[in-house]
Amino acid sequence: MTVNQALRLIAGSFVLASILLAHFHHEYWLFFTGFVALNLIQSAFTCWCPMMTILRKAGLRDA
């Protein structure tokens, strides 16, 4: 698995988890969804994401 594939998997999982938590627990979990969205938007412009740094240090390779 490459860094980009893992990043998409993690971001999608975080969004899905926060939506489920908002539905079953409290709607404030949607702020976490917004945080993930803002991080994805800034990474589109800067080509840098903190999770990509973590994944590279974990040994995943770039595409």
Backbone as XML, in Angstrom:
<?xml version="1.0"?>
<chain id="A" units="angstrom">
  <residue number="1" name="MET">
    <atom name="N" x="0.840" y="-1.170" z="0.000"/>
    <atom name="CA" x="0.000" y="0.000" z="0.000"/>
    <atom name="C" x="0.890" y="1.240" z="0.000"/>
  </residue>
  <residue number="2" name="THR">
    <atom name="N" x="0.521" y="2.207" z="-0.794"/>
    <atom name="CA" x="1.293" y="3.447" z="-0.882"/>
    <atom name="C" x="0.753" y="4.479" z="0.108"/>
  </residue>
  <residue number="3" name="VAL">
    <atom name="N" x="1.491" y="5.564" z="0.245"/>
    <atom name="CA" x="1.087" y="6.639" z="1.144"/>
    <atom name="C" x="-0.255" y="7.225" z="0.713"/>
  </residue>
  <residue number="4" name="ASN">
    <atom name="N" x="-0.441" y="7.458" z="-0.580"/>
    <atom name="CA" x="-1.693" y="8.042" z="-1.068"/>
    <atom name="C" x="-2.887" y="7.124" z="-0.816"/>
  </residue>
  <residue number="5" name="GLN">
    <atom name="N" x="-2.704" y="5.834" z="-1.036"/>
    <atom name="CA" x="-3.796" y="4.892" z="-0.787"/>
    <atom name="C" x="-4.149" y="4.851" z="0.701"/>
  </residue>
  <residue number="6" name="ALA">
    <atom name="N" x="-3.135" y="4.809" z="1.550"/>
    <atom name="CA" x="-3.373" y="4.774" z="2.992"/>
    <atom name="C" x="-4.028" y="6.071" z="3.463"/>
  </residue>
  <residue number="7" name="LEU">
    <atom name="N" x="-3.609" y="7.195" z="2.912"/>
    <atom name="CA" x="-4.186" y="8.482" z="3.292"/>
    <atom name="C" x="-5.672" y="8.521" z="2.950"/>
  </residue>
  <residue number="8" name="ARG">
    <atom name="N" x="-6.039" y="8.065" z="1.773"/>
    <atom name="CA" x="-7.457" y="8.026" z="1.381"/>
    <atom name="C" x="-8.255" y="7.096" z="2.289"/>
  </residue>
  <residue number="9" name="LEU">
    <atom name="N" x="-7.662" y="5.956" z="2.627"/>
    <atom name="CA" x="-8.329" y="5.002" z="3.514"/>
    <atom name="C" x="-8.554" y="5.614" z="4.895"/>
  </residue>
  <residue number="10" name="ILE">
    <atom name="N" x="-7.545" y="6.260" z="5.432"/>
    <atom name="CA" x="-7.655" y="6.861" z="6.765"/>
    <atom name="C" x="-8.653" y="8.018" z="6.758"/>
  </residue>
  <residue number="11" name="ALA">
    <atom name="N" x="-8.573" y="8.894" z="5.774"/>
    <atom name="CA" x="-9.495" y="10.036" z="5.712"/>
    <atom name="C" x="-10.937" y="9.559" z="5.571"/>
  </residue>
  <residue number="12" name="GLY">
    <atom name="N" x="-11.178" y="8.606" z="4.713"/>
    <atom name="CA" x="-12.527" y="8.063" z="4.547"/>
    <atom name="C" x="-13.034" y="7.399" z="5.812"/>
  </residue>
  <residue number="13" name="SER">
    <atom name="N" x="-12.155" y="6.678" z="6.496"/>
    <atom name="CA" x="-12.536" y="6.023" z="7.748"/>
    <atom name="C" x="-12.859" y="7.051" z="8.827"/>
  </residue>
  <residue number="14" name="PHE">
    <atom name="N" x="-12.066" y="8.118" z="8.909"/>
    <atom name="CA" x="-12.333" y="9.163" z="9.896"/>
    <atom name="C" x="-13.665" y="9.851" z="9.630"/>
  </residue>
  <residue number="15" name="VAL">
    <atom name="N" x="-13.956" y="10.143" z="8.373"/>
    <atom name="CA" x="-15.219" y="10.791" z="8.028"/>
    <atom name="C" x="-16.393" y="9.872" z="8.365"/>
  </residue>
  <residue number="16" name="LEU">
    <atom name="N" x="-16.293" y="8.613" z="7.974"/>
    <atom name="CA" x="-17.370" y="7.667" z="8.260"/>
    <atom name="C" x="-17.568" y="7.491" z="9.765"/>
  </residue>
  <residue number="17" name="ALA">
    <atom name="N" x="-16.478" y="7.368" z="10.504"/>
    <atom name="CA" x="-16.567" y="7.204" z="11.956"/>
    <atom name="C" x="-17.207" y="8.426" z="12.610"/>
  </residue>
  <residue number="18" name="SER">
    <atom name="N" x="-16.823" y="9.618" z="12.179"/>
    <atom name="CA" x="-17.385" y="10.819" z="12.800"/>
    <atom name="C" x="-18.863" y="10.990" z="12.461"/>
  </residue>
  <residue number="19" name="ILE">
    <atom name="N" x="-19.265" y="10.595" z="11.265"/>
    <atom name="CA" x="-20.691" y="10.656" z="10.918"/>
    <atom name="C" x="-21.483" y="9.677" z="11.770"/>
  </residue>
  <residue number="20" name="LEU">
    <atom name="N" x="-20.958" y="8.477" z="11.952"/>
    <atom name="CA" x="-21.643" y="7.507" z="12.807"/>
    <atom name="C" x="-21.703" y="7.977" z="14.255"/>
  </residue>
  <residue number="21" name="LEU">
    <atom name="N" x="-20.606" y="8.557" z="14.747"/>
    <atom name="CA" x="-20.612" y="9.087" z="16.105"/>
    <atom name="C" x="-21.592" y="10.245" z="16.256"/>
  </residue>
  <residue number="22" name="ALA">
    <atom name="N" x="-21.692" y="11.085" z="15.234"/>
    <atom name="CA" x="-22.645" y="12.196" z="15.277"/>
    <atom name="C" x="-24.080" y="11.674" z="15.294"/>
  </residue>
  <residue number="23" name="HIS">
    <atom name="N" x="-24.326" y="10.621" z="14.567"/>
    <atom name="CA" x="-25.674" y="10.068" z="14.508"/>
    <atom name="C" x="-26.059" y="9.362" z="15.808"/>
  </residue>
  <residue number="24" name="PHE">
    <atom name="N" x="-25.150" y="8.582" z="16.355"/>
    <atom name="CA" x="-25.475" y="7.761" z="17.517"/>
    <atom name="C" x="-25.088" y="8.395" z="18.861"/>
  </residue>
  <residue number="25" name="HIS">
    <atom name="N" x="-24.203" y="9.372" z="18.867"/>
    <atom name="CA" x="-23.745" y="9.917" z="20.136"/>
    <atom name="C" x="-24.127" y="11.397" z="20.270"/>
  </residue>
  <residue number="26" name="HIS">
    <atom name="N" x="-23.438" y="12.269" z="19.540"/>
    <atom name="CA" x="-23.684" y="13.710" z="19.647"/>
    <atom name="C" x="-23.258" y="14.394" z="18.357"/>
  </residue>
  <residue number="27" name="GLU">
    <atom name="N" x="-24.038" y="15.387" z="17.947"/>
    <atom name="CA" x="-23.777" y="16.040" z="16.661"/>
    <atom name="C" x="-22.488" y="16.847" z="16.638"/>
  </residue>
  <residue number="28" name="TYR">
    <atom name="N" x="-21.892" y="17.103" z="17.786"/>
    <atom name="CA" x="-20.623" y="17.828" z="17.800"/>
    <atom name="C" x="-19.496" y="17.041" z="17.127"/>
  </residue>
  <residue number="29" name="TRP">
    <atom name="N" x="-19.686" y="15.757" z="16.926"/>
    <atom name="CA" x="-18.679" y="14.973" z="16.211"/>
    <atom name="C" x="-18.543" y="15.424" z="14.755"/>
  </residue>
  <residue number="30" name="LEU">
    <atom name="N" x="-19.507" y="16.169" z="14.242"/>
    <atom name="CA" x="-19.400" y="16.682" z="12.877"/>
    <atom name="C" x="-18.297" y="17.729" z="12.747"/>
  </residue>
  <residue number="31" name="PHE">
    <atom name="N" x="-17.887" y="18.332" z="13.854"/>
    <atom name="CA" x="-16.732" y="19.228" z="13.802"/>
    <atom name="C" x="-15.469" y="18.467" z="13.406"/>
  </residue>
  <residue number="32" name="PHE">
    <atom name="N" x="-15.382" y="17.214" z="13.817"/>
    <atom name="CA" x="-14.240" y="16.388" z="13.416"/>
    <atom name="C" x="-14.269" y="16.140" z="11.908"/>
  </residue>
  <residue number="33" name="THR">
    <atom name="N" x="-15.462" y="15.922" z="11.363"/>
    <atom name="CA" x="-15.598" y="15.779" z="9.912"/>
    <atom name="C" x="-15.112" y="17.046" z="9.211"/>
  </residue>
  <residue number="34" name="GLY">
    <atom name="N" x="-15.481" y="18.205" z="9.755"/>
    <atom name="CA" x="-15.029" y="19.472" z="9.189"/>
    <atom name="C" x="-13.526" y="19.634" z="9.265"/>
  </residue>
  <residue number="35" name="PHE">
    <atom name="N" x="-12.927" y="19.183" z="10.364"/>
    <atom name="CA" x="-11.471" y="19.249" z="10.507"/>
    <atom name="C" x="-10.783" y="18.401" z="9.438"/>
  </residue>
  <residue number="36" name="VAL">
    <atom name="N" x="-11.292" y="17.199" z="9.196"/>
    <atom name="CA" x="-10.722" y="16.332" z="8.165"/>
    <atom name="C" x="-10.855" y="16.997" z="6.794"/>
  </residue>
  <residue number="37" name="ALA">
    <atom name="N" x="-12.012" y="17.586" z="6.530"/>
    <atom name="CA" x="-12.232" y="18.257" z="5.246"/>
    <atom name="C" x="-11.277" y="19.431" z="5.060"/>
  </residue>
  <residue number="38" name="LEU">
    <atom name="N" x="-11.110" y="20.250" z="6.100"/>
    <atom name="CA" x="-10.186" y="21.386" z="5.989"/>
    <atom name="C" x="-8.747" y="20.926" z="5.778"/>
  </residue>
  <residue number="39" name="ASN">
    <atom name="N" x="-8.369" y="19.850" z="6.425"/>
    <atom name="CA" x="-7.019" y="19.321" z="6.250"/>
    <atom name="C" x="-6.820" y="18.811" z="4.824"/>
  </residue>
  <residue number="40" name="LEU">
    <atom name="N" x="-7.821" y="18.160" z="4.257"/>
    <atom name="CA" x="-7.721" y="17.694" z="2.869"/>
    <atom name="C" x="-7.649" y="18.866" z="1.892"/>
  </residue>
  <residue number="41" name="ILE">
    <atom name="N" x="-8.400" y="19.921" z="2.165"/>
    <atom name="CA" x="-8.376" y="21.100" z="1.293"/>
    <atom name="C" x="-7.005" y="21.778" z="1.341"/>
  </residue>
  <residue number="42" name="GLN">
    <atom name="N" x="-6.464" y="21.968" z="2.549"/>
    <atom name="CA" x="-5.152" y="22.622" z="2.626"/>
    <atom name="C" x="-4.075" y="21.753" z="2.005"/>
  </residue>
  <residue number="43" name="SER">
    <atom name="N" x="-4.187" y="20.436" z="2.105"/>
    <atom name="CA" x="-3.168" y="19.575" z="1.508"/>
    <atom name="C" x="-3.239" y="19.599" z="-0.019"/>
  </residue>
  <residue number="44" name="ALA">
    <atom name="N" x="-4.403" y="19.916" z="-0.568"/>
    <atom name="CA" x="-4.518" y="20.036" z="-2.022"/>
    <atom name="C" x="-3.706" y="21.230" z="-2.536"/>
  </residue>
  <residue number="45" name="PHE">
    <atom name="N" x="-3.611" y="22.276" z="-1.729"/>
    <atom name="CA" x="-2.873" y="23.472" z="-2.132"/>
    <atom name="C" x="-1.400" y="23.418" z="-1.753"/>
  </residue>
  <residue number="46" name="THR">
    <atom name="N" x="-1.085" y="22.783" z="-0.623"/>
    <atom name="CA" x="0.290" y="22.790" z="-0.136"/>
    <atom name="C" x="1.050" y="21.504" z="-0.437"/>
  </residue>
  <residue number="47" name="CYS">
    <atom name="N" x="0.341" y="20.457" z="-0.849"/>
    <atom name="CA" x="0.927" y="19.129" z="-1.099"/>
    <atom name="C" x="1.615" y="18.579" z="0.148"/>
  </residue>
  <residue number="48" name="TRP">
    <atom name="N" x="1.135" y="18.960" z="1.320"/>
    <atom name="CA" x="1.667" y="18.456" z="2.577"/>
    <atom name="C" x="0.516" y="18.151" z="3.528"/>
  </residue>
  <residue number="49" name="CYS">
    <atom name="N" x="0.604" y="17.002" z="4.157"/>
    <atom name="CA" x="-0.395" y="16.589" z="5.128"/>
    <atom name="C" x="0.344" y="15.915" z="6.282"/>
  </residue>
  <residue number="50" name="PRO">
    <atom name="N" x="0.004" y="16.228" z="7.517"/>
    <atom name="CA" x="0.701" y="15.608" z="8.643"/>
    <atom name="C" x="0.618" y="14.081" z="8.623"/>
  </residue>
  <residue number="51" name="MET">
    <atom name="N" x="-0.498" y="13.537" z="8.189"/>
    <atom name="CA" x="-0.642" y="12.079" z="8.157"/>
    <atom name="C" x="0.314" y="11.456" z="7.141"/>
  </residue>
  <residue number="52" name="MET">
    <atom name="N" x="0.604" y="12.150" z="6.060"/>
    <atom name="CA" x="1.556" y="11.621" z="5.077"/>
    <atom name="C" x="2.949" y="11.486" z="5.685"/>
  </residue>
  <residue number="53" name="THR">
    <atom name="N" x="3.333" y="12.443" z="6.519"/>
    <atom name="CA" x="4.621" y="12.371" z="7.206"/>
    <atom name="C" x="4.649" y="11.167" z="8.133"/>
  </residue>
  <residue number="54" name="ILE">
    <atom name="N" x="3.573" y="10.947" z="8.857"/>
    <atom name="CA" x="3.481" y="9.799" z="9.773"/>
    <atom name="C" x="3.543" y="8.490" z="9.002"/>
  </residue>
  <residue number="55" name="LEU">
    <atom name="N" x="2.835" y="8.420" z="7.889"/>
    <atom name="CA" x="2.821" y="7.187" z="7.091"/>
    <atom name="C" x="4.188" y="6.889" z="6.477"/>
  </residue>
  <residue number="56" name="ARG">
    <atom name="N" x="4.892" y="7.922" z="6.051"/>
    <atom name="CA" x="6.244" y="7.716" z="5.510"/>
    <atom name="C" x="7.190" y="7.203" z="6.593"/>
  </residue>
  <residue number="57" name="LYS">
    <atom name="N" x="7.083" y="7.767" z="7.810"/>
    <atom name="CA" x="7.927" y="7.292" z="8.909"/>
    <atom name="C" x="7.559" y="5.874" z="9.314"/>
  </residue>
  <residue number="58" name="ALA">
    <atom name="N" x="6.304" y="5.480" z="9.044"/>
    <atom name="CA" x="5.873" y="4.103" z="9.353"/>
    <atom name="C" x="6.371" y="3.112" z="8.303"/>
  </residue>
  <residue number="59" name="GLY">
    <atom name="N" x="6.957" y="3.624" z="7.220"/>
    <atom name="CA" x="7.567" y="2.732" z="6.235"/>
    <atom name="C" x="6.796" y="2.563" z="4.939"/>
  </residue>
  <residue number="60" name="LEU">
    <atom name="N" x="5.697" y="3.289" z="4.744"/>
    <atom name="CA" x="4.978" y="3.179" z="3.486"/>
    <atom name="C" x="5.735" y="3.944" z="2.413"/>
  </residue>
  <residue number="61" name="ARG">
    <atom name="N" x="5.616" y="3.476" z="1.191"/>
    <atom name="CA" x="6.349" y="4.089" z="0.090"/>
    <atom name="C" x="5.455" y="5.082" z="-0.659"/>
  </residue>
  <residue number="62" name="ASP">
    <atom name="N" x="6.098" y="6.046" z="-1.312"/>
    <atom name="CA" x="5.360" y="6.999" z="-2.150"/>
    <atom name="C" x="4.963" y="6.318" z="-3.447"/>
  </residue>
  <residue number="63" name="ALA">
    <atom name="N" x="3.949" y="6.891" z="-4.088"/>
    <atom name="CA" x="3.476" y="6.309" z="-5.352"/>
    <atom name="C" x="4.480" y="6.500" z="-6.459"/>
  </residue>
</chain>
